[in-house]
C-alpha cells in the first residue's frame, strides 16, 4: 500500500508518470496479484495511450478475480474502433445480473455494455443499456448528491448574465515572464480534449489539461460567485491573477503558453477576461444532438447530474448556449470558436485557421499528436485517433430515441443539408 500511495502522489499530484510506474511495479514484485496496483498501472498505461499494455494488465486482474467489474468494464473501452467481441458482451451481461453486483457496479458494467452494443451496430440494445446504466448510476449516488434542478440551473445562468463585470486588469508588460494562458472551454464532450492536444502540438505550448486552479480560486476567494466580483478590489484581483500565473509557471516551466482545458470554464469567461486580459479563449462547438448523446452515453461524476437524463442534458445544453451567446455579445472576437465537426471533415484548413486566430505559427505536423503524452480525460482513446470521424453524426443511429430531444432543441440545431432536386 505504501508503494501504491506513493504512485498516486507521483501521478496525480506531481505528474511524474515514470516514477508512478516504478512504484506500482515494486508493489507488484511483492504481490503480483495485488489488484489495486494492477488496476492503477493499467489506468496509467491508458493515460499514456498504451492500449495493449493496459489490456494485458486488466486481463491479469481478471485472472486473479474473474468478477473484477472494473477490469471487465475497462476492457470494453479498449476494443479497437470497429472491433466486435460477442464473448465480452456475454460476459458483461452475465456480470450485470450477478447478485454481488451493486448499483455502482451495474452502472459501470452497463455503460461498458452500451459501448459494446453500439460498436456492434445494435443501437436499440445500446440505448436500452445506457438507460439502465444511468438509472443505476443515479441509484448509486450518495444522498448528498443533488439531482439536477432545471430551475436552479436557469437561475445560475441568469445570475451570470446579470452580474457586473469589473474593469479588466492591465495586461502584463512586455518584460513579464511566465506562460500566457489559453483557456479551452465549451459544452462537455464537444471536442475540448482533441482541441487541446492539437494546440499543444506546437512546441511553445504545454497541455495543462483539466486544471482546478480557477474552481479552487472561486471556492476559496470569490464566494458568493459571481456577485463577489462587483465588490472585489483591484488589489485582490491582481493578487488572484498573480497566483494563477505563478502556479502555471511552476507546473510548466519554460512554456510560453499553457492550456487550461476545463469544459466548464465557460461559466467563468467574465472572470477570465477580468483577471487575464491577454488570455486566449477557445470555445469548442459540436452538433447539439451528438454532444448530448456523448454526455448521456458516458459514465459521469454524479455531480454532473444533468447527464443522467437525456432531457436534462438537453436543458443544460440550452442554458450553456444562452450563456455563451451572452459572452459572445460582450467579448466578440475575444472568443475563438472551433467547430469539431468542421475539423474532422476538413482538418488542415480548420486547424490552420485556429492557429492563425491564436497568433501561433501553423505546421501540418501538429495534426498528429506527439506520442507519450498522458491524457487524463474521458476522451483518452478518442483523442488518440488521428480523425475521430465516426463521432460526427452519431445521433442519426438513434432517430427514434432522440425524437423528443430533437424537438426540444429544434431552434438550436444546424440546418439540414440541402438535397439536390430530382429532375
C-alpha positions in Angstrom: 0.0 0.0 0.0 2.9 2.3 0.6 4.1 1.9 -3.0 0.5 2.4 -4.2 0.1 5.6 -2.2 3.4 7.0 -3.5 2.4 6.1 -7.1 -0.9 8.1 -6.7 1.0 11.1 -5.4 3.6 10.9 -8.3 0.9 10.5 -11.0 -2.0 12.7 -9.8 -0.2 15.5 -7.9 3.3 15.7 -9.4 2.5 14.4 -12.9 5.6 12.1 -12.8 4.2 9.1 -14.6 7.5 7.2 -14.9 8.0 7.5 -11.1 4.5 6.3 -10.5 5.0 3.3 -12.8 8.2 2.3 -10.8 6.3 2.4 -7.5 3.5 0.3 -8.9 5.9 -2.3 -10.3 7.6 -2.5 -7.0 4.3 -3.2 -5.3 3.6 -6.0 -7.9 7.0 -7.6 -7.2 5.9 -8.1 -3.6 2.4 -9.2 -4.6 1.8 -10.0 -8.3 -2.0 -10.4 -7.6 -2.4 -7.1 -5.8 -5.5 -5.8 -7.6 -5.2 -2.0 -6.8 -1.6 -1.9 -8.2 -2.7 -3.9 -11.4 -5.7 -1.6 -12.0 -3.7 1.6 -11.3 -0.9 0.5 -13.6 -3.4 -0.4 -16.3 -5.0 3.0 -16.0 -1.6 4.7 -16.2 -0.9 2.8 -19.5 -4.3 4.0 -20.7 -3.4 7.6 -20.0 -0.3 7.2 -22.0 -2.0 5.6 -25.0 -0.5 2.2 -24.4 -3.6 0.1 -25.3 -2.1 -3.4 -25.4 -0.2 -3.0 -22.1 -3.4 -1.8 -20.4 -5.4 -4.7 -21.9 -2.8 -7.2 -20.6 -3.0 -5.8 -17.1 -6.8 -5.8 -17.0 -6.6 -9.4 -18.2 -4.3 -10.3 -15.4 -6.7 -8.6 -12.9 -9.5 -10.8 -14.2 -7.3 -13.9 -13.9 -6.9 -13.2 -10.2 -10.5 -12.1 -9.8 -12.9 -13.1 -12.6 -15.6 -10.8 -11.2 -13.4 -7.7 -11.1 -16.1 -5.5 -12.6 -13.8 -2.5 -13.2 -11.3 -4.5 -15.3 -14.2 -6.1 -17.3 -15.7 -2.7 -18.0 -12.4 -1.1 -19.0 -11.7 -3.9 -21.4 -14.8 -2.9 -23.4 -13.4 0.6 -23.8 -10.1 -0.7 -25.0 -11.5 -2.6 -28.0 -10.1 -1.0 -31.2 -12.6 1.0 -33.2 -14.8 -1.3 -35.3 -13.8 -4.4 -33.3 -16.6 -6.7 -32.1 -16.3 -9.1 -29.2 -19.5 -11.2 -28.7 -17.8 -13.0 -25.8 -17.2 -9.8 -24.0 -20.8 -8.7 -24.5 -21.9 -12.0 -23.0 -19.5 -11.6 -20.0 -20.9 -8.1 -19.4 -24.5 -9.3 -19.4 -23.6 -12.1 -17.0 -21.8 -9.8 -14.6 -24.6 -7.2 -14.5 -27.1 -9.7 -13.1 -24.6 -11.2 -10.5 -26.2 -10.9 -7.0 -23.0 -9.3 -5.6 -23.0 -6.5 -8.2 -24.0 -3.2 -6.5 -25.8 -0.4 -8.3 -22.5 1.3 -8.9 -21.1 -2.0 -10.4 -24.1 -2.4 -12.6 -23.8 1.2 -13.8 -20.1 0.7 -14.7 -20.9 -2.6 -16.5 -24.0 -1.1 -18.2 -22.1 1.8 -19.8 -19.5 -0.8 -21.0 -22.3 -2.9 -22.4 -23.8 0.1 -24.2 -20.4 0.9 -25.8 -20.0 -2.7 -27.0 -23.5 -2.9 -28.4 -23.2 0.4 -30.1 -19.9 -0.7 -31.7 -21.8 -3.9 -32.8 -24.5 -1.9 -34.6 -27.2 -2.9 -32.1 -28.4 0.7 -31.4 -31.7 -0.2 -29.8 -29.9 -2.5 -27.4 -27.2 0.0 -26.8 -29.7 2.7 -25.9 -31.6 0.4 -23.5 -28.3 -0.5 -21.8 -27.4 3.2 -21.4 -30.8 4.0 -20.0 -30.4 1.2 -17.4 -26.8 2.3 -16.7 -27.9 5.9 -16.0 -30.7 4.7 -13.7 -28.2 2.5 -11.8 -25.7 5.4 -11.6 -28.4 7.7 -10.1 -29.3 4.9 -7.6 -25.7 4.6 -6.5 -25.2 8.3 -5.8 -24.6 9.4 -2.3 -27.6 11.0 -0.5 -25.8 14.4 -0.5 -25.6 14.4 -4.3 -28.4 16.8 -5.5 -30.5 15.8 -8.5 -30.4 18.1 -11.5 -32.7 21.1 -10.8 -33.7 22.9 -14.0 -35.0 26.0 -12.3 -31.8 26.3 -10.2 -29.6 26.0 -13.4 -31.7 28.7 -15.1 -31.1 30.9 -12.1 -27.3 30.3 -12.3 -27.4 31.4 -16.0 -29.4 34.5 -15.1 -27.0 35.4 -12.3 -24.0 35.1 -14.6 -25.7 37.2 -17.3 -26.8 39.9 -14.9 -23.5 40.1 -12.9 -21.5 43.2 -13.1 -18.0 42.6 -14.6 -15.2 44.6 -13.1 -12.8 46.6 -15.1 -10.1 44.3 -16.6 -6.7 44.3 -15.0 -3.8 45.8 -17.0 -2.2 43.1 -19.2 1.3 42.0 -18.3 4.1 44.3 -19.5 6.5 43.4 -22.3 9.1 42.4 -19.7 6.7 39.9 -18.0 7.8 36.3 -17.7 5.8 33.2 -17.4 3.4 31.5 -19.8 0.3 33.1 -21.4 -2.9 31.1 -20.6 -5.1 29.6 -23.3 -8.5 28.6 -21.9 -10.3 25.9 -23.8 -14.0 25.6 -22.9 -17.3 24.5 -24.2 -20.1 22.0 -23.5 -18.7 18.8 -22.1 -18.0 16.3 -24.9 -17.7 18.9 -27.5 -14.1 18.2 -28.5 -12.1 20.1 -25.9 -9.6 17.4 -25.4 -8.9 17.0 -29.1 -8.6 20.7 -29.4 -6.1 21.0 -26.5 -4.0 18.2 -28.0 -4.0 19.9 -31.3 -2.9 23.3 -29.9 -0.3 21.5 -27.7 1.3 20.1 -30.8 3.0 23.5 -31.0 6.4 23.3 -29.2 5.7 26.6 -27.4 2.5 25.2 -25.8 2.2 23.0 -22.8 -1.0 21.0 -22.3 -2.3 21.8 -18.8 -5.3 19.5 -19.0 -8.2 20.0 -16.6 -6.6 22.3 -14.1 -8.5 23.0 -10.9 -7.0 26.4 -10.3 -10.0 28.5 -11.3 -12.6 26.5 -9.4 -10.4 26.5 -6.3 -9.8 30.2 -6.6 -13.6 30.8 -6.8 -14.4 28.5 -3.9 -11.7 30.0 -1.5 -11.7 33.6 -2.5 -14.7 34.7 -4.6 -17.9 33.3 -2.9 -20.7 34.1 -3.5 -19.8 33.9 -7.2 -20.4 35.9 -9.4 -21.8 38.6 -7.1 -18.5 39.0 -5.2 -16.8 40.3 -8.4 -18.7 43.6 -8.1 -17.1 44.3 -4.7 -13.7 42.8 -5.2 -10.9 45.3 -5.1 -8.4 45.7 -7.9 -5.7 44.7 -5.4 -7.4 41.4 -4.6 -8.0 40.7 -8.3 -4.3 41.4 -9.1 -3.3 39.0 -6.3 -5.5 36.2 -7.7 -4.2 36.7 -11.2 -0.6 36.6 -10.0 -1.3 33.4 -8.0 -2.7 31.7 -11.1 0.2 32.8 -13.3 2.7 31.7 -10.7 1.1 28.3 -10.4 1.1 27.5 -14.1 4.7 28.8 -14.4 5.7 26.4 -11.7 3.8 23.5 -13.2 5.0 24.0 -16.7 8.5 25.7 -16.5 9.7 27.1 -19.8 6.4 27.0 -21.6 5.4 30.2 -23.5 1.7 29.1 -23.4 -0.3 26.8 -21.2 -3.7 25.4 -22.0 -6.3 25.3 -19.2 -8.9 22.8 -20.6 -11.9 22.6 -18.3 -15.1 22.5 -20.4 -16.9 24.3 -17.6 -14.6 27.3 -17.9 -17.5 28.7 -20.0 -19.1 29.6 -16.6 -16.0 31.8 -15.8 -15.4 33.7 -19.0 -16.3 37.0 -17.3 -13.8 36.3 -14.6 -11.1 35.1 -17.1 -11.5 38.3 -19.1 -11.1 40.4 -15.9 -8.1 38.7 -14.5 -6.3 37.8 -17.7 -7.0 40.4 -20.5 -4.2 38.8 -22.5 -5.6 35.3 -22.2 -6.8 33.4 -25.3 -10.1 31.7 -25.1 -11.1 28.8 -27.5 -14.7 27.8 -27.4 -15.3 24.2 -28.8 -18.6 23.5 -30.6 -20.2 20.4 -32.0 -23.5 19.2 -33.3 -26.0 19.6 -30.4 -27.5 16.1 -30.7 -24.1 14.4 -30.9 -23.0 16.4 -27.9 -25.9 15.4 -25.8 -25.6 11.8 -26.9 -22.0 11.7 -25.9 -22.8 13.1 -22.5 -25.7 10.7 -21.9 -23.6 7.7 -23.0 -20.7 8.4 -20.7 -20.4 7.3 -17.0 -20.0 10.8 -15.4 -19.3 12.0 -12.0 -22.6 12.2 -10.1 -22.1 16.0 -9.6 -22.8 16.3 -13.3 -26.3 15.1 -12.6 -27.8 16.5 -15.8 -26.1 13.7 -17.7 -28.2 11.0 -16.0 -31.3 12.0 -18.0 -31.4 12.8 -21.7 -33.8 15.6 -21.5 -32.0 17.1 -18.5 -28.9 17.0 -20.7 -30.8 18.9 -23.4 -31.9 21.5 -20.8 -28.3 22.0 -19.6 -27.2 22.4 -23.2 -29.8 25.1 -23.8 -28.5 27.0 -20.7 -24.9 26.7 -21.9 -25.9 28.2 -25.3 -27.7 31.1 -23.6 -24.6 31.9 -21.5 -22.2 31.6 -24.5 -24.5 34.0 -26.5 -24.1 36.5 -23.7 -20.3 36.1 -23.5 -20.0 36.4 -27.3 -22.1 39.6 -27.2 -19.7 41.0 -24.6 -16.4 39.9 -26.0 -17.0 39.1 -29.6 -13.7 38.2 -31.4 -12.1 37.7 -28.0 -13.6 34.2 -28.0 -12.4 31.9 -30.8 -14.9 29.3 -31.9 -13.5 25.9 -33.0 -16.0 23.6 -34.6 -15.4 19.9 -34.0 -17.4 18.6 -37.0 -15.8 21.0 -39.4 -12.4 20.0 -38.1 -12.9 16.2 -38.7 -14.2 16.9 -42.2 -11.5 19.5 -43.2 -8.8 19.1 -40.6 -5.9 21.1 -42.1 -8.0 24.1 -43.2 -9.8 24.3 -39.8 -6.7 23.7 -37.7 -4.6 26.3 -39.5 -7.4 28.8 -39.0 -7.3 28.2 -35.3 -3.6 28.7 -35.1 -3.9 31.9 -37.1 -6.5 33.2 -34.6 -4.2 32.2 -31.7 -1.3 34.0 -33.3 0.7 30.8 -33.5 2.7 29.5 -36.4 1.0 26.5 -38.1 2.7 23.3 -39.1 0.7 20.4 -40.7 2.6 18.0 -38.4 0.5 19.4 -35.5 -2.4 17.3 -36.7 -0.5 14.2 -35.4 -0.2 14.4 -31.6 3.2 13.7 -30.0 3.3 10.2 -28.7 3.8 9.5 -25.0 1.9 12.5 -23.6 -0.5 11.4 -20.9 -4.2 12.3 -21.5 -6.4 12.2 -18.3 -9.9 12.7 -19.7 -13.0 10.8 -20.7 -11.8 11.1 -24.3 -8.5 9.4 -23.7 -8.9 7.0 -26.7 -10.8 9.3 -29.0 -8.2 11.9 -28.9 -5.5 9.4 -29.9 -7.3 8.6 -33.1 -6.0 11.0 -35.8 -9.5 11.8 -37.1 -12.5 10.8 -35.0 -14.9 10.9 -37.9 -17.3 8.3 -36.6 -18.4 10.6 -33.8 -19.9 13.2 -36.2 -23.5 12.4 -37.0 -23.6 9.6 -34.5 -27.1 10.6 -33.2 -28.6 9.6 -36.6 -28.4 6.0 -35.3 -30.9 6.9 -32.6 -33.6 8.8 -34.5 -36.5 7.3 -32.6 -34.9 7.5 -29.2 -33.8 11.1 -29.7 -37.1 12.4 -31.2 -38.1 14.3 -28.0 -34.7 15.9 -27.6 -34.6 16.9 -31.3 -37.9 18.7 -30.9 -36.8 20.4 -27.7 -33.5 21.7 -29.3 -35.0 22.3 -32.7 -34.2 26.1 -32.8 -30.5 25.3 -31.9 -29.9 22.6 -34.5 -27.9 23.3 -37.6 -30.0 23.4 -40.8 -30.3 20.1 -42.6 -28.0 19.9 -45.7 -29.7 20.8 -48.9 -30.6 17.9 -51.2 -30.4 18.0 -54.9 -33.7 18.4 -56.7 -34.8 15.5 -58.8 -35.2 16.2 -62.5 
